[in-house]
Each structure stands twice: as structure tokens, then as C-alpha cells.
Amino acid sequence: MLITQDLTYRYPDSSTTFRFPDLRVDRAGTLLLLGPSGAGKSTWLHLLAGVLSPSGGRTELDGVDYAALRGSKLDRFRGRNIGLVFQRPYFLEALTVLENLAIARRTAGLPPDRELLQSTLHLLGMDDYADRHPGRLSVGEQQRVTIARALVNRPQLILADEPTSALDNRNAARVSALLRERASELGAALVVVTHDERLRGDFRQVVDLAQQSIHN
Ligand SMILES: Nc1ncnc2c1ncn2[C@@H]1O[C@H](COP(=O)(O)OP(=O)(O)OP(=O)(O)O)[C@@H](O)[C@H]1O
């Protein structure tokens, strides 16, 4: 379960402090954070991902206040418990799809498990892509590889930043369904931040930043 409490953030040299609404997402729960450009969505996601340290408040996953972790402890916690899907896929281009997935396990300090990698690709309908190079795949295919990589460590929390904005309706619906199905199977909490209104109906909880003022 993901819980945030009194989460605030101020960028260095900025006079603006973001005050984020408290969140609670159960295991297998889904939350959509909607908002226009500049509303603070990426800032929020980076706090939830532990990429930014909050100025105040807590981010707690299954009882661990990971906002309080630092350095290699935080890296390991993140690698094992949080799966990240970014808007623009980034891969190590010299490596194949399967090798890119293997790196995600190694970074988290987990042992190699080729079978798990292959079954993850299978779940995303990507059996034939293991030995391909990500740079030669379509945007939609790359997005599915990104999702596969976010899932390989069987995280408790899946965070996605604008996962569908660059996709046409068909692929956007597919990516949304894949994220929700896989999160549900893992019993993971799923949080998506986006300005993509097409996703509004797909999620159990919706927080719309256009409806509230979070900075002062
Ligand atoms: N490193 C930074 N230093 C200072 N201010 C920043 C920094 N990064 C973002 N901001 C400011 O914080 C506000 C929120 O930015 P953020 O990227 O979180 O918004 P967003 O909702 O994700 O927007 P978009 O959809 O355009 O990515 C913006 O006004 C932005 O200028």
C-alpha cells in the first residue's frame, strides 16, 4: 500500500512550495493524477519515485518511509519495489531487449532469471522481441518494453509518467490495459500521471490538479 502524508516540495532557488494532497493506494489499487502542463505532475511523480527528496512529509510503501532513505539504501529499495515507466523510453542501445531487462534486475541486486524475463515479455505479447534492439522498434513497441522492464522485479508500486501521450487511441488503450492488468496480477499499486484525458475512465481513483491549487 502506498501512503503519502503532508508531502511538500520546493525547488532550490524557487519561492514556490508545492503542497500535495495526501494519497492512499491499496495493493492492486489504481490512481490517475491528471493535470495541465506545469501543474506539478512530474514533480509529484519524482517524489513518489524517490528521485526527489521531499521538503516535508512522508512517502510510505508497505510501511517503509522511503523518503527517509538515502544513497545505496534508497537505490536498492527503489530497484526492488518501484517500477518506473517514463514517457520517452530510454534504453542501452547496444544491448538487446532481453539484456536491457536483465540490467534492471542486476541494478536492484537481484540474481539473473532468464525465465522470468522471458515470461514477462510473453505477458506483454513480446516473445519475438527478446533479441531485437530497442532503437529499431516502433514507439508503441518501445513503450511495451519499458513496461516489461518496470515489471521484471515484481514491484509493489508501478509509477508511469505520461505513458500514453505519444500513442494513438488504439495503442493508448492497449498500454493502459496492460499496466492495469499487470499491476493487478502483481498486487502492485499503480499510479499514472498524465494530461491524457482518454485515461480518466480507466482508474479507480482520480486526482485532478486542475481542480485544486497545490502551490503557494
Ligand atoms: N528544477 C526546477 N527548478 C525550479 N522549478 C522547477 C523545476 N522543475 C520544474 N519546476 C517548476 O515546477 C512547476 C511544475 O513542474 P512539473 O514538471 O512538475 O509540471 P508538470 O505538471 O509535470 O508539467 P508537464 O506536463 O509540462 O511536464 C513548473 O512551474 C516548473 O517550472
The ligand as a MOL file (V3000), in Angstrom:
LIG
                    3D

  0  0  0     0  0            999 V3000
M  V30 BEGIN CTAB
M  V30 COUNTS 31 33 0 0 0
M  V30 BEGIN ATOM
M  V30 1 N 14.2800 22.0660 -11.4560 0
M  V30 2 C 13.3490 23.0120 -11.2760 0
M  V30 3 N 13.6210 24.1680 -10.6520 0
M  V30 4 C 12.6860 25.0980 -10.4420 0
M  V30 5 N 11.3850 24.9800 -10.8300 0
M  V30 6 C 11.0480 23.8530 -11.4640 0
M  V30 7 C 11.9900 22.7970 -11.7190 0
M  V30 8 N 11.3430 21.7800 -12.3700 0
M  V30 9 C 10.0590 22.1960 -12.5080 0
M  V30 10 N 9.8770 23.3980 -11.9720 0
M  V30 11 C 8.6240 24.1700 -11.9480 0
M  V30 12 O 7.6450 23.4640 -11.2130 0
M  V30 13 C 6.3810 23.5570 -11.8610 0
M  V30 14 C 5.8050 22.1720 -12.0930 0
M  V30 15 O 6.6320 21.4500 -13.0000 0
M  V30 16 P 6.3190 19.9220 -13.3640 0
M  V30 17 O 7.3500 19.4980 -14.3590 0
M  V30 18 O 6.1890 19.1380 -12.1120 0
M  V30 19 O 4.8760 20.0820 -14.0350 0
M  V30 20 P 4.0550 19.0510 -14.9390 0
M  V30 21 O 2.6590 19.1140 -14.4650 0
M  V30 22 O 4.7200 17.7200 -14.9200 0
M  V30 23 O 4.1730 19.6970 -16.3720 0
M  V30 24 P 4.3350 18.9820 -17.8170 0
M  V30 25 O 3.0630 18.2270 -18.0560 0
M  V30 26 O 4.5190 20.1480 -18.7470 0
M  V30 27 O 5.5640 18.1020 -17.7330 0
M  V30 28 C 6.5960 24.3470 -13.1490 0
M  V30 29 O 6.1480 25.6660 -12.9350 0
M  V30 30 C 8.0760 24.3050 -13.3510 0
M  V30 31 O 8.5420 25.4930 -13.9590 0
M  V30 END ATOM
M  V30 BEGIN BOND
M  V30 1 1 1 2
M  V30 2 1 2 3
M  V30 3 2 2 7
M  V30 4 2 3 4
M  V30 5 1 4 5
M  V30 6 2 5 6
M  V30 7 1 6 7
M  V30 8 1 6 10
M  V30 9 1 7 8
M  V30 10 2 8 9
M  V30 11 1 9 10
M  V30 12 1 10 11
M  V30 13 1 11 12
M  V30 14 1 11 30
M  V30 15 1 12 13
M  V30 16 1 13 14
M  V30 17 1 13 28
M  V30 18 1 14 15
M  V30 19 1 15 16
M  V30 20 2 16 17
M  V30 21 1 16 18
M  V30 22 1 16 19
M  V30 23 1 19 20
M  V30 24 2 20 21
M  V30 25 1 20 22
M  V30 26 1 20 23
M  V30 27 1 23 24
M  V30 28 2 24 25
M  V30 29 1 24 26
M  V30 30 1 24 27
M  V30 31 1 28 29
M  V30 32 1 28 30
M  V30 33 1 30 31
M  V30 END BOND
M  V30 END CTAB
M  END
